């Protein structure tokens, strides 16, 4: 599991909660609404990215810019529009060239 101080990465089969490190199994699909960890009850959002990847975001720990993104998504986008947005961002990422020799 990869983690940062405001998000954790796992799979739909399981992810360790960033706050309490409990294993959350069968996370499911993308939710744009804030939920809670079933163990520590910390408010969080699970985003399904790709076929099997899941990201747990704890909004209280996230940078201001990402909290604004969460607020925009929850206010202005439907679940389907959000999934389309994530798919479009993934396609852009795939199309970006990989630098052979990045500058120092």
N, C-alpha and C positions, 0 to 999 in steps of 0.2 A: 504494500500500500504506500502510495506517495502522499505526502501531506505538506501543508503549509500552515501558517498560524490562523488561517480563516477558511480553509477548505481541505477536504480529504478526497482521495480518489480510490475507487474500488470497482467492483463489477455488479451487475444486477443480481448475481448469486450471493454477494455479500460485500459489506464495507464496514470498516471499523469507525465508530463515531469519533470525530475529532475531539469532542469534549470529554467523553468518559472511556473511550477505547473499547466499548462493548461491540461485539460483532452483530451487525444488523443483517439478517439474511433475507433473501428474496425482496430486494428493494423495489423492483417493479420499474415503471416507466417514469417519464418526466412529469414533474409537478411544478407548476409556477406558483402555487400557493404555499405559504409557510406552514410547515408541520412541526413535529417534535420528534426527537429521538425517543424510541419506545422505552428506553432504560433511564436516562437522566432527565428526560423531558426538556432538553435544551431546544429552543426554536431553531429550525433549520429547513433548508430546501434541498431536495434531491433533484438533480438534473441528469437525465439520461443523455449521454453523448455517444453517438454511434450505435453499433449493434449491441454492445455489451457493457460499455463503460458508464460508470455513475460517479457524479461528483456531489458530495455533501458540502453545502455552503452554510456557514453560521453567520447570518447577517450582522449580528452584533459585533463580530470580530472582523468583518470585511472592511476594506478601504471604502471611504466615502463614495468614490466613483462607482464602485460595484454595488453599493447599497442603492445608489440612484438608478443604476441599471435594473436592479431587482424591482424597485418601485415602478419604473416605466413599464417593465414587462407585465407586472401584476395589474397595472392600471389600464394600459393601452393595447395589450395583445391578448388574443384568445390562445388557448393551448395549441391549436393548429398553426396559428401565425408564429408562435414561439418555436415550434418544431421546424417550421420552414426557415426561420431565421438561423437556427443552429445548423441546419443542413447547408444553408448558403455560406455561413462562416467556415464550415468544414471544407466546402468546395474551394473557397478562396485559399484556404491554408494548403490544400493539396496542390493548387496551381502555382503557388509561389515557388520560385526557383530556390534551390539550396545553394548557398554561397560555397564555392569551391575553396576559396582562400579568403575568409573574412578579414577585414582590416583590423589592425591592432587597436 
